Amino acid sequence: MDFEYKQYQLLAYLQQINAHFNKTRLYPNLNDLIFHYNNLKKFKQDKTTLEAGFPVRLSSIDMAAVKITYEKIVNDDTMMQEIEQIISYAASKIKPAIKEGQEIYDFVESHLVISEVGMRPLYPNNGYLLLRNGDEKGIRVYEYQVTLFESQHEKYRGIHTTYLTKYERHFIYNTPEAIRKDLIHTRRELPNPAVYQVESDITFPVENTLLPLAKKTLVKTISALN
């Protein structure tokens, strides 16, 4: 539990994260940062709650000031103080990194446009996602399935995608409408699928950035229909 060593480890980790962010690679880095930051906050909150339950003893009484002073019977040892120092330092460094990641997220999201291809089916939770990535040639096709999860307090949706193929971009033949017709013809298991296209006017890393945000955009769009 050496503070300087942990400081070195953290800075090396954040340097790696920053290198990914500089290449607009958001995931899984942004999720990892938020996960670690929330764990740090929870540790501090749990420790504060635990300390509030520790026994205390009367230390002094000032009758003139009507003030009673208590002192803790259980005090932090050296290791706990070192841990608290590490946590405070880590939180102060991770929070700005999360902010940077969120700014990149907002930038990418602002360049995404989602559109519905063809008629909307009665159940839009299963279908195809067409992904166009900036100047890249071709349109990626994914089969998607949106699932509804329920907890005690709320409902939320998850999405699973499977990469199928890539159509070369062609002004006449491989339009989104033509791709939809071809998918219906070649994949009979979805005779009337929901088809959405998400396109970006800037080229982004697909697996680390574009696809995760496209999936989030698709879930939002489908959620708004229900």
C-alpha positions in Angstrom: 0.0 0.0 0.0 2.7 2.5 -1.0 1.1 5.8 -2.2 3.9 6.6 -4.6 3.8 3.2 -6.3 0.0 3.3 -6.6 0.3 6.9 -8.0 2.7 5.6 -10.6 0.3 2.7 -11.5 -2.6 5.1 -11.9 -0.8 7.6 -14.0 0.4 4.8 -16.3 -3.2 3.5 -16.6 -4.5 7.0 -17.4 -1.8 7.5 -20.0 -3.0 4.3 -21.8 -6.6 5.6 -21.6 -5.6 9.0 -23.0 -3.8 7.3 -25.9 -7.1 5.5 -26.8 -9.1 8.6 -26.4 -6.7 10.5 -28.7 -7.7 7.9 -31.4 -11.4 8.3 -30.5 -11.5 4.8 -29.1 -14.2 5.1 -26.3 -15.0 1.5 -25.3 -14.3 -0.3 -23.1 -12.2 2.5 -21.7 -15.0 4.9 -20.7 -17.0 2.2 -19.0 -13.9 1.1 -17.1 -13.2 4.6 -15.9 -16.8 5.1 -14.7 -16.7 1.7 -13.0 -13.6 2.5 -11.1 -14.8 6.0 -10.1 -18.1 4.7 -8.8 -16.2 2.0 -6.7 -14.0 4.7 -5.2 -17.1 6.8 -4.3 -18.8 3.8 -2.8 -15.8 2.9 -0.7 -15.7 6.4 0.8 -19.5 6.4 1.4 -19.4 3.0 3.0 -16.5 4.0 5.2 -18.3 7.2 6.3 -21.4 5.1 7.2 -19.3 2.6 9.1 -17.5 5.3 11.0 -20.8 6.9 12.0 -21.7 3.6 13.8 -18.4 3.4 15.7 -18.7 4.0 19.5 -17.6 7.3 21.0 -16.8 8.5 24.5 -17.3 11.8 26.2 -14.2 13.9 26.0 -15.2 17.3 27.5 -18.2 19.5 28.5 -18.1 23.3 28.1 -21.1 24.5 30.1 -20.6 28.2 29.1 -20.7 27.4 25.3 -23.3 24.6 25.9 -21.0 22.3 24.0 -20.3 18.6 24.4 -17.2 17.1 22.8 -16.8 13.4 21.9 -13.8 11.5 20.7 -13.7 8.3 18.6 -12.8 5.1 20.4 -11.8 3.4 17.1 -9.3 5.4 15.0 -8.0 4.7 11.5 -4.7 2.9 11.4 -1.8 3.9 9.2 -2.8 1.5 6.4 -6.4 2.9 6.2 -5.0 6.4 6.1 -2.8 5.4 3.2 -5.8 3.8 1.4 -7.8 7.0 1.9 -5.0 9.1 0.5 -4.7 6.8 -2.6 -8.5 6.9 -3.1 -8.7 10.7 -2.9 -5.8 11.1 -5.4 -7.2 8.5 -7.8 -10.7 10.1 -7.8 -9.2 13.5 -8.5 -7.4 12.1 -11.6 -10.1 9.8 -12.9 -12.9 12.4 -12.8 -11.3 14.7 -15.5 -10.6 11.6 -17.6 -14.3 10.6 -17.5 -15.2 14.2 -18.5 -12.9 14.0 -21.5 -14.4 10.6 -22.5 -17.9 12.1 -22.2 -17.0 15.0 -24.4 -15.8 12.6 -27.1 -19.0 10.6 -26.7 -21.1 13.8 -27.2 -19.0 14.7 -30.2 -19.5 11.3 -31.9 -23.2 11.2 -31.0 -23.7 14.6 -32.6 -22.4 13.2 -35.9 -24.8 10.2 -36.0 -28.0 10.1 -37.9 -30.5 7.3 -37.6 -33.2 6.6 -40.1 -35.9 3.9 -40.6 -35.7 1.9 -43.8 -39.0 0.6 -45.2 -42.2 0.1 -43.3 -42.1 -0.3 -39.5 -43.2 -3.7 -38.3 -45.5 -4.3 -35.4 -42.6 -5.6 -33.3 -39.4 -3.5 -33.9 -37.3 -5.4 -31.3 -35.8 -7.7 -33.9 -34.3 -6.6 -37.1 -31.2 -5.3 -39.0 -28.9 -2.4 -38.3 -27.1 -0.9 -41.3 -24.0 1.0 -40.4 -22.3 3.6 -42.6 -19.0 4.9 -41.3 -17.9 8.2 -42.8 -15.7 7.8 -45.9 -15.5 4.0 -45.7 -16.7 2.1 -48.7 -19.4 -0.3 -47.8 -22.4 -0.7 -45.4 -22.0 -3.1 -42.5 -25.1 -5.1 -41.6 -25.9 -6.5 -38.2 -28.8 -8.5 -36.9 -30.0 -7.0 -33.7 -32.3 -8.1 -30.8 -33.5 -5.7 -28.1 -34.5 -7.3 -24.8 -36.4 -5.7 -22.0 -35.1 -6.2 -18.4 -37.0 -5.4 -15.3 -35.5 -4.7 -11.8 -37.3 -3.8 -8.7 -37.3 -0.1 -9.5 -37.1 0.3 -13.2 -37.2 -1.2 -16.7 -34.3 -1.0 -19.1 -33.4 -2.4 -22.5 -30.3 -4.3 -23.6 -29.3 -5.0 -27.2 -27.4 -7.8 -28.8 -25.9 -7.6 -32.3 -24.4 -10.1 -34.6 -22.4 -9.1 -37.6 -23.7 -10.5 -40.9 -22.0 -9.1 -43.9 -20.9 -5.9 -45.7 -22.5 -4.5 -48.8 -20.3 -2.4 -51.1 -21.7 1.0 -51.3 -23.3 1.7 -54.7 -25.5 4.6 -55.6 -28.0 2.6 -57.5 -27.8 -1.1 -56.4 -26.9 -1.1 -52.7 -29.2 1.6 -51.4 -30.6 0.9 -47.9 -34.0 0.0 -49.5 -32.2 -2.5 -51.8 -30.3 -4.0 -49.0 -33.5 -4.5 -47.0 -35.1 -6.3 -49.9 -32.0 -8.5 -50.3 -32.0 -9.4 -46.6 -35.6 -10.4 -46.7 -35.0 -12.5 -49.8 -31.9 -14.3 -48.4 -32.8 -14.5 -44.7 -36.3 -16.0 -44.5 -36.3 -16.2 -40.7 -37.2 -12.5 -40.6 -39.9 -12.0 -43.3 -40.8 -8.5 -42.2 -37.9 -7.1 -40.3 -37.3 -3.7 -38.7 -34.4 -2.1 -40.5 -32.6 1.0 -39.3 -29.6 2.8 -40.7 -27.1 4.7 -38.6 -24.6 6.8 -40.5 -21.8 9.1 -39.5 -20.3 11.8 -41.7 -16.9 11.2 -39.9 -15.0 8.0 -39.9 -14.7 6.5 -36.4 -13.3 3.2 -35.0 -16.1 0.8 -35.5 -15.8 -1.7 -32.7 -14.6 0.8 -30.0 -16.7 3.7 -30.8 -19.2 3.7 -33.7 -21.0 0.4 -33.1 -21.5 0.9 -29.4 -23.0 4.4 -29.9 -25.0 3.2 -32.9 -26.5 0.5 -30.6 -27.3 3.0 -27.9 -29.0 5.3 -30.5 -31.0 2.4 -31.8 -32.2 1.4 -28.4 -33.3 5.0 -27.7 -35.2 5.1 -31.0 -37.0 1.8 -30.3 -37.7 2.8 -26.7 -39.4 6.0 -27.9 -41.8 3.9 -30.0 -43.1 1.9 -27.0 
